[in-house]
Amino acid sequence: MAFLGARLISPAVTWGLDALVRGSVGRGLRGVWVRGSLPQGGAVLAPSHQSWWDGYVLYDLCRTLGQPYTVLMTARQLARFAFLRRLGAVSQREVRPALRAAQSGAWVVVFAEGELRPAGALGPLQPGAGWLARRAGVPLVPLALRVVLRGQQQPEAYLRFCPPVSTEGLRAALDAELSALEAELQASDPEQPLAGYLRLRGAGGSQHERLEGASQWLSRLTGDR
């Protein structure tokens, strides 16, 4: 009876966790914007990692696109948050499940630096992403990822997908994509989304954006200028 109860509860727990993560992205971020050619089929994504939001954003992106998703986490982090296995997380030591996922068409996320890093230049890159892509026979895709708070109430997530590269070319490509993204952020109007990006997800704007229409109506009603 206990086994049957667990089988009935397990899908509900997974559904609830999925809703929690996707709801967090939908409510917590102003939007998720993407630029570049997304890989078709299985691939190893090698993103930068400078924000708590990164894993949530990548999971939500894959769910939005209907793309199978796996992410490698450190054994320490996965031990703390074992429930994330239900959403595609595997330990960095679990190579075979990651290989099978990539070969079966999933995007396997291997953070290029191997850990969460302070904002700024890339740290030393770890060999895991390139090794996994070679063994699985799938493209290695550098991905510049930034979650930034600019001129609006909520942070914004921007992702720049780079064409596939060799293991040796990963650092140069990721450096170039990050530099391009940083330049775009520096040169843009902080209250407007970056030009040339496709918005896939978001909460519909900051509080003052949502109130703008009501404010105009009230101004006409009261005569405030």
C-alpha positions in Angstrom: 0.0 0.0 0.0 2.8 2.4 0.9 4.5 1.6 -2.5 1.3 2.4 -4.3 0.9 5.6 -2.4 4.4 6.7 -3.4 3.7 5.9 -7.1 0.6 8.1 -6.9 2.3 10.9 -5.1 5.5 11.0 -7.1 4.0 12.5 -10.4 2.2 15.2 -8.3 5.5 16.1 -6.6 7.2 16.4 -10.0 4.4 18.5 -11.4 4.5 20.8 -8.3 8.2 21.3 -8.6 7.9 22.1 -12.3 5.2 24.6 -11.6 7.3 26.1 -8.8 10.4 26.7 -11.0 8.5 27.9 -14.0 6.3 30.2 -11.8 9.4 31.6 -10.2 10.8 32.6 -13.6 7.5 33.9 -14.8 6.9 36.1 -11.7 10.4 36.9 -10.8 11.9 38.1 -14.1 10.8 40.8 -16.4 11.5 38.5 -19.2 13.8 35.9 -20.9 15.3 37.0 -24.2 17.2 34.8 -26.6 19.5 35.6 -29.6 21.3 33.3 -32.0 20.8 29.9 -33.6 19.4 27.3 -31.2 20.8 23.8 -31.7 18.5 21.2 -33.2 18.4 18.0 -31.3 20.9 16.8 -28.7 23.7 19.2 -27.7 25.9 20.1 -24.8 25.4 23.7 -23.8 28.3 25.4 -22.1 27.0 28.6 -20.4 28.6 31.1 -18.2 27.3 31.0 -14.6 27.1 34.2 -12.6 23.6 34.2 -11.2 21.3 32.1 -8.9 18.7 32.3 -11.7 20.8 30.5 -14.4 19.6 27.0 -13.8 16.0 28.1 -13.5 16.2 30.1 -16.7 17.7 27.3 -18.7 15.1 24.8 -17.4 12.3 27.2 -18.2 13.7 27.8 -21.7 13.8 24.1 -22.5 10.2 23.6 -21.1 9.0 26.6 -23.2 10.6 25.1 -26.3 9.5 21.5 -25.5 13.2 20.5 -25.4 14.4 17.7 -23.1 16.8 19.0 -20.5 19.6 17.7 -18.3 21.9 19.7 -16.1 25.1 18.6 -14.4 25.4 19.8 -10.7 28.1 19.4 -8.2 27.5 16.4 -5.9 27.4 18.8 -2.9 24.6 20.9 -4.4 22.6 17.9 -5.6 22.9 16.3 -2.1 21.4 19.5 -0.7 18.6 19.7 -3.3 18.0 16.1 -4.3 14.5 16.9 -5.5 16.1 18.7 -8.6 16.7 15.2 -10.0 13.0 15.2 -10.9 13.6 18.2 -13.2 16.6 16.7 -15.0 19.6 17.3 -12.7 22.4 14.7 -12.4 25.6 14.7 -10.5 28.9 15.7 -12.3 30.0 12.1 -11.4 27.1 10.6 -13.3 28.6 10.6 -16.8 26.5 7.8 -18.3 23.1 9.3 -17.8 24.3 12.6 -19.2 25.8 10.9 -22.3 22.5 9.0 -22.8 20.5 12.2 -22.5 22.6 14.1 -25.1 22.5 11.1 -27.5 18.7 10.9 -27.1 18.2 14.5 -28.1 18.4 16.5 -24.8 20.2 19.7 -24.2 22.7 18.8 -21.5 23.9 21.9 -19.6 27.4 21.8 -18.3 28.4 25.2 -16.9 31.7 26.0 -18.5 33.5 27.2 -15.3 32.1 24.3 -13.3 30.7 26.5 -10.6 28.9 29.8 -9.8 31.3 32.6 -10.3 31.4 36.3 -9.4 30.2 38.7 -12.1 33.0 39.8 -14.5 35.4 38.0 -16.7 35.3 34.2 -17.2 37.3 32.1 -14.7 39.2 29.0 -15.7 37.1 26.7 -17.9 36.6 23.0 -16.9 37.0 20.2 -19.4 33.7 18.5 -18.7 31.5 20.2 -21.4 34.0 19.5 -24.3 34.6 16.0 -23.1 30.9 15.2 -22.9 30.2 16.6 -26.3 32.9 14.6 -27.9 31.9 11.3 -26.2 28.2 11.8 -27.0 28.9 12.9 -30.6 26.8 16.1 -30.3 27.5 19.8 -30.8 29.3 21.9 -28.1 27.4 25.2 -27.9 28.8 28.2 -26.0 26.1 30.2 -24.4 26.5 33.7 -22.9 24.0 34.1 -20.1 23.4 37.2 -18.0 20.6 37.9 -15.5 20.8 41.6 -14.9 18.9 44.3 -13.0 18.8 47.4 -15.2 16.2 50.2 -15.4 13.2 48.2 -14.4 11.9 46.7 -11.2 12.7 43.1 -12.1 15.9 41.4 -13.4 16.1 40.4 -17.1 17.7 37.3 -18.5 19.6 37.5 -21.8 21.0 34.4 -23.6 23.3 34.6 -26.7 23.7 31.2 -28.4 27.0 30.8 -30.3 27.4 28.4 -33.3 29.0 25.0 -32.2 32.7 25.0 -31.6 35.5 22.6 -30.9 36.7 22.0 -27.3 39.8 24.2 -28.1 37.6 27.0 -29.4 35.2 27.1 -26.4 36.9 29.8 -24.4 37.5 32.2 -27.3 33.9 31.8 -28.5 32.4 32.2 -25.0 34.6 35.3 -24.3 33.4 36.8 -27.6 29.7 36.2 -26.9 30.0 37.6 -23.3 31.8 40.6 -24.6 29.2 41.3 -27.2 26.4 40.9 -24.6 28.1 43.2 -22.2 28.6 45.8 -24.9 24.9 45.6 -25.8 23.9 46.1 -22.2 26.3 49.1 -21.8 25.0 50.8 -25.0 21.3 50.2 -24.6 18.5 52.2 -23.0 18.2 50.5 -19.6 14.4 50.8 -19.6 14.1 49.0 -22.9 14.8 45.4 -23.8 17.9 44.8 -25.9 17.3 45.0 -29.7 17.7 41.9 -31.8 16.5 39.4 -29.1 13.4 37.3 -29.0 11.4 37.5 -25.8 10.2 34.0 -24.8 9.0 34.5 -21.2 8.3 37.2 -18.7 6.1 38.7 -16.0 4.7 41.4 -18.3 6.7 44.3 -17.0 7.6 46.2 -13.9 5.0 47.8 -11.6 5.3 51.2 -13.2 4.9 49.7 -16.6 1.7 47.9 -15.6 0.4 51.1 -14.0 1.2 53.3 -17.0 -2.2 52.8 -18.7 -4.1 53.5 -15.5 -1.9 56.5 -14.8 -2.8 58.0 -18.2 -6.5 57.4 -17.5 -6.2 59.0 -14.1 -4.4 62.0 -15.5 -7.2 62.7 -18.0 -9.7 62.3 -15.2 -8.0 64.6 -12.7 -6.3 67.0 -15.0 -2.9 66.2 -13.5 0.0 67.0 -15.8 
